[in-house]
């Protein structure tokens, strides 16, 4: 083996062009496939870092009348689950995610805080890295204290993420027991979670990611309010439920038990019966990553297709190279080498190429993964655990071995067929007919795979183009946004104080140079904030509201102008309504206006009813605004109701500043203005509305970038392979071409013959690739928008691109065939 290895190295060193092309091609294929595996594996397949993660499930409400599959569950329902379910070990409740001001020492920073039940970490089976997690019932305030306004509320416990511990506290282990301030209220640190700890959450459930600390819920779940006759989605009362199944319990068994419990709840809560409330028990892992599964699998498959094209290309090069070495193999056979010995020598050479390509591919993956993460969508779950590790190294080794079998087996098999008769050939080695068939089949397969990847990229181009044409309902350019959390215990206690702060801040910001309008809203479009409410016409009982649900937003008077939303009829809210609550008024969007007046009549002056603070209220419609897409850029979503901020003053609020200048120049000025009003109030999450648009397009743009890159690489490899095959064919047939030219053949006849051979192979690859692409494109339907899986324009464009590229690859060898010198070709060897 050592002798074979030394000979293989000498042989490859003597052929630097072949070695460089083969190693580089294989490194590219292995590198991008390993990189995509390193991104997909932690998200889709790596076990979660909890005890027995397969027994963890989400429990969601399904609302039939609203079409909601993952509706948050109210806290009293969770208390009933705990009391009645027997197939579950425990239920944890993540009530809310709040943006807070975290003060440690003299420094106040923004932090995202998870409000969870005290058994949250124990249900997950997650342990603290330093300190501990919450004790049973830790943080729950006794009922006696809650009922005494003069009582002192004890401080809450706090668990830090590793990231916050490192960045804010310098990784100091003595932080355990230290007291910090959360919105001015004391909290003591009890533990630090391991690096990368994350609870994956599906998007669209109103529970944001990037949580950096956790505190326990301060009261028993039974004490939370659940208004009778109304479905109150107030985020203070609802949340996500994570449960742990008992050993041996299946999802189907758990689902059946929860169905029975919710059936009893529907009898007790009239709104649940009216709205068709059901329950869904879903695997935590599968449910949390479902939105990213198709995207990652598609990109991983495309990377694998590029690797396969690379291996087929190297196999073709190796077959051509083996054909040129037939006399060498014949001499070895004549001197006593067995067929197995010859095959082993060629496999050793292929193994050296594979090893070099594998090392290069792994290094490429190490570089590529951070680049992929930089461009990946922000909602890819478990992204903190993505990286190139020992599992990726093992995957690379497996790819290397598989690649060796793919491109090394054919030359080795060809060597086993070598006979002594090859010694009689004095001209160029012709190779066996079977080897020629294999080379042509490999080229057809390369072109077919390239066609499939190119069509995937083309469909994503059409999807992105269609999304860019969609109207989100607002003008994103020139709008800067930021957020405030008005949750301090000693100020902003009531709606009037919070409304006055926003009014004063809006006036200060409006006075800045270039600022055209300033407005506030409870949740920005495309920000992931979800708040829906049922509604009905005035005089209808709440039971009749079933089947109507609207997106609910609280806004100030300048919001629509600042966002660039078009007022269609009536008026927006006034500055007076920002500060004083006189009569209930609302602005509705065009979708609701069409629903309330399907014949096109005016809805101004009509009154609608909806729940606020657990009771129904009625309000007059004073304006109609263009529909704004709040949840998704690719679909309209629900109709919307806008109420004056003063009438439902949310503590978490976003501000929009429209400027004629560059929005990127404003954050520093805005921070100074906020600090001038309240030095203890941090302004955070500065983003332009263009950023939100880009984030909404990120999955499609990510898929487009990678599929286009993979398609271009596969196309280049296929064209190189086609060129190499025809160049080898022309070289092998030089004697034939010389004879034909000497006998009077025209050069264009020879060119036509070579082009016909290349065209036939290309056409076969295009046909097979198109058929394969139809099936693949149908599987990608979930990623497409505004384009059908079988789109004639895309298929035709990709066929023209591949056909033109193949024509160029065929032309160069064909041109060389016309320039064969008959005298040189006929000269004796």
N, C-alpha and C positions, 0 to 999 in steps of 0.2 A: 504494500500500500504506500509506503514511503517513497519507493521508486516511482510508482504511478503518480504520486503527488508532485515529485520533483519534475518529472517529465511534463505533467500538465502545466505547471508554472512556466517551464521553458517554452512550451508550445504557445501558450497564451501570450507570453511576452513577445514572441516573434510575430504575433498577429495583433498589434495594438489597436487597430481600428475595430476589429470584431470584438475584442475584449472590452474596449471602452463603451461601444454601443450596447453590448449585452449587459454589462454591469450597470450602466446608467439607466437603461430601460427598466431593468428589474428593480433597481433602487427606487425609481419613481413609482412603479406599481406597488411595491411592498410598502413604501413610505406613506403614500396617501391612504392605502387600505388600513395600515396600522393606526394612522392618525384618526381615521373615522371610527375604527374600533375603540380607540381610547376615549372618544367622545360618547359613543353609543353604549359601551359596556357599563359604566357606572350608572347610567340613567335607566337602561332597559333590563339589565341582567345581573349586575352585582348585587348580592344580598344586602339589604339595608343594615346599618350598623346598630341594630337593636337585638334584643333577645327574642328568638323565635319570630322573626319578622313575618313569616307566612301566616301567622295567626292574627295579624293586625288588619283591621277593616275600617273603612269609613261608613258612617250611617247618615244618609241624606233623606230629606223629604222630596217627593216628586209631586208637583202641583199640576194636575191634569188640565185645568182651565187656563193656566198661564204657560203651559209647555215647558215648565222649569223642571229639569232633571236633578239638579243639585241645589235645592232650596235649603237654606240654613234652618236649623232646628232650634226651637225655643228652649230655654233652660228648664222650665217645669216639665217639658216632655222628657228631657234627659233624666230628671229625677224619677219619673215613672218608669223609664227603661231600667234604671238601676234596681228599682223595687220589684219589677215583674219578670225580667229576663232571667232565665236559668242556664242558657247555653253560652253565656258570656262571662268571662272572669271579672271584667270591669269596664266601665265607660268613662272616658276622659272627655272634657269639654274645653275647646279653645274658643273663648267667648268673643275676643276682639283683638285687633292690632291697633295700637294707638301711637301717634307721634307725640313725643313728650320732650320736655326740657330736662336733661340730666345734669345735675350740678354736683361736682366732686371738687372740694376745695373752693377755689375762687373762679373756676372755669365752668361755664354752662354750655353744653352742646346739645344738638338734636339727637334723639335716639328713637328707634322703633321698638315698641314694647309689646310683647305678647301677654295677654290676660288669659290665664289658663286655670283649670281646676287643679287642686293641690296634688292629685294623683296622676297628673299629665305625664310626668317623666317615668313614673313607676309602671304605668300602663304600656308606654312605649318600650320599657325595658332598657332605658338609657341611664348610664351612670355619669356622675360628675367627674371631671378630671381633677379638680381641686375642690375641697369642701364636700358639700352634699347637695342633693336636690330637696324639694319640699317634703316636709313631714305630712302625715295624714291630717287633713283639716287645718293645715297651717294657714294663717292669714285670715281665717273666717272671723268676722267681728261678731261677738255675742249679741243676741237680740236685745239684751238689756242696754248695752251701749248704744245700739242703733236707735233705740227709742228715747235716749236721753240727749237732748241738744247740748247740754253742758258737759257731756263726757268727752274725754280726750281719746281720739282714735289712735290705737297703737300703731307703730310703724309696720310696714309690710316687708316680707322677705323678698329677696331679689337674687335671681340666678343670671349670671353673665355669660354671653357667648365668648368663645376663645378670641374672636376677632376684637371685640370691645375690650376684653381684659388686656390684650396685648397693646392695642393702640391708645387706650385711655388711661390704663393703670400700669403700663410698662411690664406686664406679666408678673407683677409682684404677688407672691403667694400669701402675703400678710393682708391682702385686701379682704379676706374672709373676716366677717364681723364688722367691717367698716361701714359707717353710715353715710349715705349719699342722699341727695334730694331729687325727687321726681315731681316735677311741676311744683316745687316748693314743699312737698310733703316728704317726711323722712322715710327711708327704706334702708335695710341692712343687708349686706351681701352675704349669702350663705354658700354659694358654690359657683364654679366655672365649668362649663361644658367643654368637651374635647374639640379640637380643631375640626372645622368642617361640619359640625353638627347642624342638621337641618331637618325640618319636618316638611316633606314635599306636599304641596297643596295644589289641587286643580285650579286653573285660572277661572275667573268669573264668579267666585263665591264670596267676594268681598273681603277676603283675608289676605292681606299683602304679604309678600315675601320679605327677605332681608331683615328679619327680626334679630335684634342684637341683645335682648335681655327679656326675662320673663318674670312676672309677678303672679301670685295666686289670686283667684276670685275671692272677694272679701265677704260674700254672704252665701248661705245655703241656696242651692239651685231652686228649692221649693219656694223661696221668698221672691223670686223674680216674677214680674207681672206678665200674665198672658191674658190680654183683653178678650172678653167673651164676645163672640159674634163678629170679630174683626181679625184679620191676619196682620198682626203688627210686626213688620220686619225691622223694627228699631234695632240697630246693631248692638245696643247695650243689653238686649234680652235674648239674642239668638247667636248661633255660632256653629262651628263644625264639631262633629262627634267622632272620636276615634275610640274604637273598642277592641278588646282582645278576646278572641274566641277561646273556649275551653279546649283542651287537647282532644283531638279526634272529631271535633265538630266541623261539619262542612259548611260552605257558604249557603247551600240550598237549605240546610236545616236551620241555620241562623236566620235566613230570609223568611222562612215559614213562621218562626216564632215572632219575629218583629212584625210581620203582617197581622198576626193575631192581636198584638198589643196595639198597633195603630188602628185596627178596626174598632177596638174599644174606645180609643181616643176620639175617633170620628163620631161615635155616639154621644160623647160628653161635650165635644166642642163643635158647635153647629157650623162654624166657618170651615172646619176640616171636611165636613160632609159636603158642603156646598161647592167647595173648590176641588173636590176629588183628590184629597191628600192621600198619598201612598208612601211607602218607605222603600228604600233601596240600600242593601248591604253590599258593599263593593270592596274588593281587595285594595288595601291602601296603596300598594306599589303600582298596581295596574291602573287604578283610577287616577293617581297623581300624575302619571307620565303619559296618559292616553293621548293628550293633545300633542305630544312630541314624538310619539311612536312612529307614525307613518313617515314623518319628515326624516327622522334619523335612519330608519330602515331603508328608505329610498336612497339616501345619500351613501349609506354603507354598501348597498347593492351596486350603485353606480361606481364606487371606488373599486369594488371587487371585479366589475366588468373591465375596468381599465387594467387591473392586474392580470386578468385573463388574456386581454389583448396583448399585453407585454409578454406574457409567457408564450403565446402563440407566435409572436414575432420572433422571439429568441429561438423557438423551436424551428421556425422556418430558416433562420440564419444558420442554425446548427446543422439542419439537413443539407443545406447548400454547401456548407463547409465540409460535412462528411462526404458528400459526393466528390468533392475535390481531393479527398484523401483516400479514395478507394484503392489506388495503387499502393499507397503506404500500408493499408490494412491487408492487401493481398500479399505483400512481401512478408508481413508479420505472420500471416496464416501459412505461407509456404515454409517459413522457418520454424513452424511448430506451434504457433500460438493458437489456442482454441477459441471458439466463438465467444464463450463466456469471458475469456481473458480480454478479448478486444472490446466487448461491451463494457467491461469493468473500467478499462482505460478511458473510454469516452464518458462514462458516468462520472469518473473522477474529475475530468475536466469540467463537466457540467456542475459538479458539486463545488468546485472552486469558484466558478462564476456565481452560483447561487449564494455561497457564503459571503462573497464580496458584496453582492447585491443586497443581501439581508442586513449586513452591517450598515451599508449606506442607507438602506430604507429605514432602519431603526433611528439613525441619527437624523434623517429627514423628518421622521414623525416627532421626535423630541422638539424640533424647531417648529413644526407645523401646528401642533396642538394649541399652543398659546395664540397663534394667529387665528385659528378656527374659533377659539373661545372669544376672541376680540370681536369677531363679526357675527357670532351666534346670537339668536334671539334671547332677550333678557328673561323670558319665561321658561327657558329650559331648566327643568328641576334638577336638583342635586349637582349643580354645576361646580360647586366648591370642591367636590371630590373627583373632578375630571382631571386626568393627567396620565403621563406615560409611566407605568410602574412595572412590577415583575410580571403581572398578568399580560400586559402589552408585550413585554419581552418574550414571554412564552408564545403569544399569538404570532409574533414576528418569526420565531423559530419554526412554528408550524407552517406558516406561509412559505418560508424558505424551503422547507422539505417538500411541500406540495408543488411549489414552482419547479423544483428539481425534477420531480416525477413528470410534470407536464412537458417541460422542454428538453429533458434529458433522455426520456424513454425512446423517442423516435430515432435519434441518431444511434443510440445503442442497439436498437433492434435492426437498423440498417446495417450496422457492422456485423451482426450475426449472419447476414445473408451474403457477405462478401466471399467471393470464390477466387481461386488462383487464376481463372480466366481473365480477371481484370488486368493481369500482368501483360496480356497481349495488346492492350490498347496503347497506341502511341500518340493519340491526340488527347484532346481535353476529355476529362472524365465525364461520362454522360449520366451516370447514375441509373438506378433501376427505375422502370416505369412506375412501380408502386410508390417510390419516393417522390416522383413528380406529382402523382395524384395526391399524396399527403400534403405536399407544399401548396397545391392549389386549394385543397380543402381548408387548410389553415388560413389562407388569405380570405376566402369567402367568409369564414367564421369571424375573422377580425373585422371585416367590413360590416357584417351583420350586427356585431356587438357595438361597433362605433355608431351605427345608424340608430340603435336603440337609445344609447346615451344622448346622442345629439337631439333626438326627438323629445326626450325628457327635458333637456335644456330649452328647446324651442317652445314647448308648452309653458314652461315657467316664464319665459320672456313675454308670451301672450298674456299670461295671468298678471304679471306685474304691470304691463301696459294697460290692461283693463282696470286694475285697481287704481292706477294713477288718474284714470278718467272719472272715477267715482267722486261724487261731490259729498264731502263729510258734513256739509251744512254750515261751515264756518270758514273764515279766511285765516289760514294758519300763519302766513308770513307776517312778520312784524309784531308778533305777540309773545311776550315773556310771561312765564307763570312761576309762582312760588307758593309755598304752603306755610300755614301758621297753625299751631295747636293751642287753643285758648282753654287750657285745662288747669290753670293755677288755682289752688284752693282759696287763696286770699284775694283774688280779683277775677273779673270777667265771670261773675257767678250767675248772672241772669242775662236774658236776651238783650235787654236794654244796654248793658255795659258792653257786651260783645259787639252789638250793632254800632255803638258810638265809637269804639276803637276802629272798626273797619271804615266808618265814615271819615274819621280824622285822618287815618292812613291814606285813604283814597284821595283826599284833598291835598295832602302833602305830595303824593306821587304825581298827581295831575299837574302840579305846579312845576315839575321838572321839565327842562328843555326837551322838546321833541315828543313828549308824551301826549297822546291824543285822547285816551280814555282809560279808565281803571274800573274794574268790576270784580266782584267776589262770587264764588260758587261753592256749594258743599262738596261737589265732586266733578273734576274736569272730564271732558269727553276723552275716551280711549285711555283713561287712567286706571281702569280696573275697579273703580268705585261703583258698587251696585246698591241701589235702594229703590225697590218697587213698592207700589201701593195699589190696592184695589180702588176703584172709584165708581160712582154712579151718578145718575141725574138727581136733582133735588127732589125730595119726596119719596124716592125709592128706598125701601128698607135695605140694610146691609146685605141681607140674604140674596138680594137681586143683583148684587155687584159681581157675582161669580162670572168668570169669563172675561172680566175687564181688569187689566193690570197696566199701570203706566210707570214709566221711569220718573222718579220724583227728584227734583233739584230745587234747592233754595239758593236764590241769587239776589244780588243788589241791583240798583237801578242802572249802573253803567256796564253790567256784564255783557249784554248782547252786543253793544257797540264795541267793547274791548275785544270780544271774541271774534267779531266780524260776522255775526249771524244776522240775517236779513229779517226785518220786521215786515210781515205781510199785511197785517190789518190791526187797527186799534192802536194801542200805546204800550210802551214798556212801563216798568214801575218808576215811580217818581222818587226824588231825593227825600221828600217828606216821608214816603212809605219806608225808606231805609231806617228811619229813626222812630217813627210813631206808628203803632198798630191801631188803625181806625176800623176799617171794614175789611173782611176777608176778600182778597182779590187774587186772581191767578192769570198767568199767561200760558196758553197751550200751544202745541206745535201743529204743523199742517196735517200730520197723520191723525191726531185726535180731532181736529176740526172737520176732516173728511168723515170720520166715524160718527161724530155727533150730528153732522149735517150732510148726509150722503148725496143729497140733491144739489149741493153747492150753495146753500143758504148761509147766512152769516151766523156765527156762534157768539158774537159779541153781545154781552148782556145776559147770556144764559148762565145758569148756576149749576155747578157740579158739587158732589159730596165725596169726601175721602176721609180716612182715619188719621188723626194726629193726636199723639199722647194718649192713645187708648180710647178715644171717643170720636164719633163722626162730626165733621164740620162741613159747612157749605161755603162756597166762595163764588164770586162773580168773575166770569171771563172778561178781561179787559183788553186782551191782545192776542194775536196769533203770530208766531215766529216760524221761520223755516225749520224743517225737521233736522235735528242734529243727531248724527250717529254716535251714540255714547259708548256702546260696548264693542262693536266690530265695524271695521271700515268697509267690509264687503256686503253688509246687509243692513237694512233700515232698523231692525229691532223694534222695540215697543214705542208707542206714542209717549209723549212727555208732558208733564205738568210742572210749571215753574211757579214757586211761591216766593213772596218777599222774604229776604233773610230775617228781618225783624220778627216775623211770625213763627219761625221755626229755626232759631239761631243755633246752627250746628257748631260744636266746639272745634271740629277739624274743618278748616276752610282753605280754599285755594284762591289766590288773586291772579288776575290777568291784567297785564299792563300792555296797551297797544302804543307803539312808538313808531315815528317816522324814521328813526335812526336805527342803528344796529342793536337788536335786543341783547346781544352778548356783552354790550358795554354797560348794562344797567345793574347787574347783581350787586356790585360794590356800593353803588349809590342807594339802592333799595335797602340794603342791610343797614346803612347809616340812618336812613329815615325811620326804619323800624326800631332801631336802638334808641333813637331820639325820643320815641314815644314810650318805649319800655325796654330798658337794657337787659331785662331778664327773659325777653321773648325772642327766641331764635327764629330767624327766617331760613328755610331750608328747601331742598329739592328744586333748585332753580333750573327750569327747562323751558325751551321755547315750544310753541305748539307744533312747529315743524319737527321737533324731536319726537313728539307723540305720534305724529304721522309716520315718521321713519320707524319708530318702534312697532307700529301696527303692520308695517310692510316688511319688517325684519325677517320673519320666517320665509316669505316668498323670495326676498332679495338674497337671503342666505342660500336657499335651495338653487336659485338661479345662478349665483356666482359659482357655486361648487359644481353643479351639473354642467354649466357652460365650460368651466375649466376642465372637468373630466372628459367632456365630449371633445374639446379641442385636442387634448392629449391623446385620446383614443383615435381620433381622426389622423393625427400626425403619425402615430405608430402604424396604423393601418396603411397609410400612404407610403411610409418608409418600407413596410413589408412588401407592398405591391411593387414598388420600385425595385427592391432587392430581388424579388422573384423574376421580374422581367429582365433585369440586368443580367442575372445568372443565365436566363434562357437565351438571351442574345449572345452572351459569351460562349455558351455551349453550342449554339447553332452558327457560330461565325463561319465555320467551314462550309456549311450548307448555304449560307447567305452569299458567300464568295462565289460558289458554283453557280447559283442562280443569277447573280449579277454578270458573271462571265458569259452565261448563256443568253443574256439580253433582258433579264428582268429589270423593271424600272424601280428606282429607289422608293417611289411612293407605294408600290405594291408591297414591298417589304415593310414599310412603315404601317400600312394598313393591316398587314398580318399581325404585327406585334400589338397594335392598338386593339385589334379585334380580340386577341387573347385577353388583354387586360380589361377590355370593356365587358367581355363575357363574365369574367370573375366578379367585376364590380357590380354588374347587373344582378347576378345571382345573390351577392351579399345584400344589395339593396332590397330585393324582394323578400328574402328571409328576414332581414332586419325590420322591415315594415310590418310583416306579419307578427313578429315577436313584440314589436313596439305597441301594437294594438292591445294586446293582453296586458302589457306592463302599464300602459297609460290608463287603462280602466282601473287598475289597482291604485293609481295616483289621483283618482277623482277628488279625494278629500283635500288635496293640495291645490286644486285648480279653481279658478274663478273667471267667468266670462269667456271660457273657451271649452269646447267639447274634447273629451279624450281622443276622439278620432277627428282631428281638425285638418281638413284637406290642405289648407294654406301652410300650416306648420310642416306637415309631412312632405309637401312638394318642395318647400324651401330647403328643408334639411337634405332631401334627395338631391336637389340641384347643387347644394354646397358640397356634399360628399362626392357626387359625380364629377364636379369640376375639379376637385382636389385629386381624385383618382385619375382624371384625364391628364393633369400635369405630371403625376407620378408615372404614367404610362408613356408620355411623350418623350421624356429624356432617353429611356432605353430604345424607343422606336427610332428616334433620330440617330442614335448611335448605330443602329442596324443598317441604316442607309449609307453610312460612311465606311463600311467594311471595304478594305482594299482587296480585290479579288486575287491579286498576285500573292499578297501576304497570307490570305486565307488558304490558298491552294498549296503554298510552300510546304514541303515535307518537314515534319517536326524536327 
